[in-house]
């Protein structure tokens, strides 16, 4: 039901004019524009197939920087890879994987502080891209395209 309401509100916003980004964050890596893929794909259902984020081209050991001021809400291993999740003061969560970090849950991180570094996952991890870190954003409704938050997502324009 919440998703239907969100879709209805979003549709009204589209009809009323351009949608502005909820907030603009700093990019988590240098040369962001040339080092990310545009392959965010929202799944058709909550548990359906999709790509709930984008991939950042990174070599092992390269630093990831915090895109906003926030609190580390998770740092650790999930199945076969390490990840870190930063919770913004406005309710969004940004996650990066596989990323190693020295931060602890509950630590406050300032925008552009080093959040962690790209690190290898375990040997049995099935990577979908070589030398990349997955960057995802979500809120209480679900996953959102990270490009919206770094000012890189533009509305579609129909050309007749």
C-alpha positions, 0 to 999 in steps of 0.5 A: 500500500505504501508503494502505491501511495509513493507512486501516486505522489511521485506521479503527481509531482511529475505532472506538476513539473520537474522533480528536484533531487532530494539533496545533493551529496559529494561524490565518493570517488575522484573522477566520478563521472568517468568511473561509474556505470549507469546500470541501476535497475529497479526490480519489478517487485521487492524481491525481484531481480534488479541492480539496486545501485551503481558500480564504481570502477576502483582498484583494490586499496583505493579510498571511498569518501563519505558522500555526506555527514552521517552515522555508520549504521553497519560495518562488517561482513555480509555472506562473503564480502565486507561492506559499510553503510552510512546513515544520513541525518535526513534518513537515507542510507548509502552502502558500499561493497566490498569495502574495508573500513576502520570505522565502527557502528555509531561513529559520526563521519563527516562528508568527504572523510575516508570511509574505507577502501576497496578490498577483495571479497572472499574467494567464492564471491561472484563478482558482477564486475571486475575491480568495482565497488557497488554503491547503493542508496535506500530509505524506508520505501526502498532502493533509489538510484544513487545518481540522483543524489550526486546530481547525475540523473536527469529527467527523460525528455520526449522528442517528437 
